[in-house]
Amino acid sequence: MPKELLRVLYRLLRVALQKKIQVQFLDTARTSPVSSCFGFDRGTPVDRYYIENFFRANGRTIRGKVLEVGDSTYGKRFSRGGVESFHVLQHAALGTDPTAIVGDLADVSTLPADAFDCFICAQTFQYTFELSKAVAGAYHLLRPGGVLLATVPGISQISRYDADRYGEYWRFTADSVARLFHPVFDGGVEIAAFGNVLSSTLFLQGIALEELPDVSLLDVHDRDYPMIVTVVARKAR
């Protein structure tokens, strides 16, 4: 059988199997999630709702020379103008972009100093064991007056793909984030937590945004169920 036909049949079978999975919140005997890849195979992961809303709300601060971890997706999507240039920071374990800055947030010797007006760091700090050094690295990258826009996970599964490449070490609360960032960023720090028991349950099961009957249910926030914690941290001028 031709390989292309096999690939088509595999995709059709995968879709068929996914459609048979029904969301059963009362299925107390279930030990495996509906999706083990955050819901990417079913649509948009629930955490993206909070992450994208955060960058959208802070679009005016995405300006000047902008650095982003991995690629420039959020910067290009949510900036409201005033960007001089976009740049990418990649870990040496990736090395897929020859134009990227290759560096380690926990090692300032690998990072340019006072170089960027905005640093976008989405869902990254959990992969760095030496957290205090990574926060210092983010500060080191910014020009005076620059701003860090960061998101970190609270309630979440392990990203096996990333953990196998460079380790996954941490989950966060608003309190832990405050202890990490306030002593370093002398221009002010704003911290917020988003999520509730419903959004956390949906996310852990891998149920996609598109499967929710009412997305506005995600806008109810319970401080005891932080799924995403956000940081706006500024370097003093």
C-alpha positions as CSV (number, residue, x, y, z in Angstrom):
1,M,0.0,0.0,0.0
2,P,1.4,3.5,-0.9
3,K,2.8,5.4,2.0
4,E,0.7,8.5,1.3
5,L,-2.5,6.3,1.4
6,L,-1.3,4.8,4.7
7,R,-0.8,8.3,6.1
8,V,-4.4,9.3,5.1
9,L,-5.9,6.2,6.6
10,Y,-4.0,6.8,9.8
11,R,-5.3,10.4,10.1
12,L,-8.8,9.2,9.4
13,L,-8.5,6.5,12.1
14,R,-7.1,9.0,14.6
15,V,-10.0,11.4,14.0
16,A,-12.5,8.6,14.4
17,L,-11.0,7.5,17.7
18,Q,-11.0,11.0,19.0
19,K,-14.6,11.5,18.2
20,K,-15.6,8.5,20.2
21,I,-14.1,9.9,23.4
22,Q,-16.8,11.5,25.3
23,V,-16.2,13.9,28.2
24,Q,-17.3,12.2,31.4
25,F,-16.7,14.2,34.6
26,L,-18.3,11.5,36.7
27,D,-16.1,8.7,35.3
28,T,-14.2,8.3,38.6
29,A,-12.5,5.1,37.3
30,R,-10.7,6.9,34.5
31,T,-6.9,7.0,35.0
32,S,-5.9,8.3,31.6
33,P,-6.7,11.8,30.2
34,V,-8.9,12.5,27.2
35,S,-5.8,13.9,25.5
36,S,-2.2,13.5,26.7
37,C,-0.9,16.4,24.7
38,F,-2.7,19.3,26.4
39,G,-5.6,19.0,23.9
40,F,-3.6,20.1,20.9
41,D,-4.9,17.1,19.0
42,R,-8.5,18.2,19.7
43,G,-8.2,22.0,19.3
44,T,-6.8,24.8,21.4
45,P,-5.5,24.0,24.9
46,V,-7.3,25.7,27.7
47,D,-4.2,27.4,29.1
48,R,-3.8,29.3,25.8
49,Y,-7.0,31.2,26.7
50,Y,-5.2,32.8,29.7
51,I,-1.8,33.1,28.0
52,E,-3.1,34.8,24.9
53,N,-5.4,37.2,26.9
54,F,-2.4,38.2,29.0
55,F,-0.3,39.1,25.9
56,R,-3.2,40.8,24.3
57,A,-3.8,43.0,27.3
58,N,-0.2,44.0,27.4
59,G,0.2,44.5,23.7
60,R,1.3,48.2,24.1
61,T,4.4,47.1,26.0
62,I,5.5,44.9,23.2
63,R,7.6,47.6,21.5
64,G,11.2,48.6,20.5
65,K,13.6,45.6,20.3
66,V,11.6,42.6,21.2
67,L,13.0,39.2,22.3
68,E,10.9,36.1,22.6
69,V,11.8,32.5,23.6
70,G,11.5,29.9,20.9
71,D,9.9,32.1,18.1
72,S,8.2,35.4,17.7
73,T,4.7,34.2,17.6
74,Y,3.2,36.2,20.5
75,G,5.2,39.3,19.8
76,K,4.1,39.5,16.2
77,R,0.5,38.6,17.0
78,F,-0.2,40.9,19.9
79,S,2.1,43.9,19.5
80,R,0.1,47.1,18.9
81,G,2.9,48.8,17.0
82,G,6.2,50.5,17.8
83,V,8.3,47.4,17.3
84,E,11.8,48.1,16.0
85,S,12.8,44.5,15.5
86,F,11.9,40.9,16.6
87,H,14.6,38.5,18.0
88,V,14.5,34.9,19.2
89,L,16.2,33.3,22.1
90,Q,16.7,29.5,21.8
91,H,18.2,26.9,24.1
92,A,21.3,25.1,22.7
93,A,19.3,21.9,22.8
94,L,17.1,23.3,20.0
95,G,19.3,25.2,17.6
96,T,16.7,25.2,14.8
97,D,17.0,28.9,13.9
98,P,20.4,30.0,12.6
99,T,19.5,33.7,13.2
100,A,18.5,33.1,16.9
101,I,20.4,34.1,20.0
102,V,21.5,30.8,21.6
103,G,21.7,31.2,25.3
104,D,20.8,29.9,28.8
105,L,18.7,32.2,31.0
106,A,20.5,30.8,34.0
107,D,23.9,31.8,32.6
108,V,24.2,35.5,32.0
109,S,27.6,35.0,30.2
110,T,25.6,33.5,27.3
111,L,23.2,36.5,27.1
112,P,23.5,40.0,25.7
113,A,23.3,42.7,28.3
114,D,20.9,45.7,28.3
115,A,19.8,44.8,24.8
116,F,16.0,44.6,24.6
117,D,13.0,46.8,25.4
118,C,10.6,43.8,25.8
119,F,11.3,40.2,26.7
120,I,8.5,37.7,26.1
121,C,9.0,34.5,28.1
122,A,6.0,32.3,27.9
123,Q,5.9,28.9,29.8
124,T,9.7,28.7,30.1
125,F,10.9,29.2,33.6
126,Q,9.7,25.7,34.7
127,Y,12.4,24.2,32.5
128,T,15.2,25.9,34.4
129,F,16.3,24.3,37.7
130,E,18.2,27.4,38.9
131,L,15.2,29.7,39.0
132,S,16.9,32.7,40.7
133,K,19.6,32.7,38.1
134,A,17.0,32.6,35.3
135,V,15.1,35.6,36.7
136,A,18.5,37.5,36.9
137,G,19.1,36.5,33.3
138,A,15.8,38.0,32.2
139,Y,16.7,41.2,34.0
140,H,20.2,41.2,32.4
141,L,18.7,41.1,28.9
142,L,16.6,44.2,29.3
143,R,17.5,47.8,28.6
144,P,16.8,50.3,31.4
145,G,13.0,50.8,31.3
146,G,12.5,47.5,29.6
147,V,9.7,45.0,30.5
148,L,9.5,41.3,30.9
149,L,6.2,39.7,30.0
150,A,6.2,36.1,31.4
151,T,3.7,33.3,32.0
152,V,4.4,30.2,34.2
153,P,2.3,27.1,34.9
154,G,0.4,26.5,38.1
155,I,-1.8,23.4,37.8
156,S,-0.5,21.5,34.8
157,Q,0.7,18.1,33.5
158,I,4.3,17.5,32.6
159,S,5.3,18.4,29.0
160,R,7.0,15.1,28.2
161,Y,8.5,16.4,24.9
162,D,10.3,19.2,26.7
163,A,11.1,17.4,29.9
164,D,13.0,14.7,27.9
165,R,15.1,17.4,26.3
166,Y,16.0,19.7,29.1
167,G,14.1,18.7,32.2
168,E,10.9,20.1,33.8
169,Y,11.3,21.1,37.4
170,W,8.7,23.6,38.7
171,R,5.0,24.6,39.2
172,F,4.2,28.1,40.5
173,T,1.9,30.1,42.7
174,A,1.5,33.9,42.9
175,D,3.4,33.8,46.2
176,S,6.4,31.9,44.8
177,V,6.5,34.2,41.7
178,A,6.5,37.3,44.0
179,R,9.4,35.9,46.0
180,L,11.3,35.3,42.8
181,F,10.8,38.5,40.9
182,H,10.3,41.4,43.4
183,P,13.9,41.3,44.7
184,V,15.3,41.5,41.2
185,F,13.2,43.8,39.2
186,D,13.6,47.3,40.5
187,G,11.1,49.0,38.2
188,G,8.0,47.2,39.6
189,V,6.4,43.8,39.4
190,E,2.7,43.0,38.6
191,I,1.6,39.4,39.3
192,A,-1.8,37.8,38.6
193,A,-3.2,34.2,38.7
194,F,-5.9,32.8,36.4
195,G,-7.9,29.7,36.6
196,N,-10.6,27.8,38.6
197,V,-11.4,24.1,39.3
198,L,-13.2,23.8,36.0
199,S,-10.4,25.2,33.8
200,S,-7.9,23.1,35.7
201,T,-9.9,19.9,35.3
202,L,-10.4,20.6,31.6
203,F,-6.7,21.3,31.1
204,L,-5.5,18.2,32.9
205,Q,-7.9,16.1,30.9
206,G,-6.7,17.7,27.6
207,I,-10.2,19.0,26.7
208,A,-9.9,21.8,24.1
209,L,-11.4,25.3,24.3
210,E,-13.6,24.5,21.3
211,E,-15.4,21.8,23.3
212,L,-16.5,24.1,26.1
213,P,-20.2,25.0,26.1
214,D,-19.4,28.5,27.5
215,V,-15.9,29.9,27.3
216,S,-16.8,32.7,29.8
217,L,-16.7,30.0,32.5
218,L,-12.9,30.4,32.3
219,D,-13.2,34.0,33.4
220,V,-14.2,33.0,37.0
221,H,-10.9,33.0,38.9
222,D,-10.3,31.1,42.2
223,R,-7.0,31.9,43.9
224,D,-6.8,28.3,45.2
225,Y,-6.7,26.9,41.7
226,P,-4.1,28.9,39.8
227,M,-3.6,27.4,36.4
228,I,-1.5,30.2,34.9
229,V,0.5,32.9,36.7
230,T,1.5,36.0,34.8
231,V,4.3,38.5,35.4
232,V,4.9,42.0,34.2
233,A,8.3,43.0,35.6
234,R,10.1,46.2,34.8
235,K,13.8,47.2,34.9
236,A,14.3,50.7,36.4
237,R,15.4,53.5,34.0
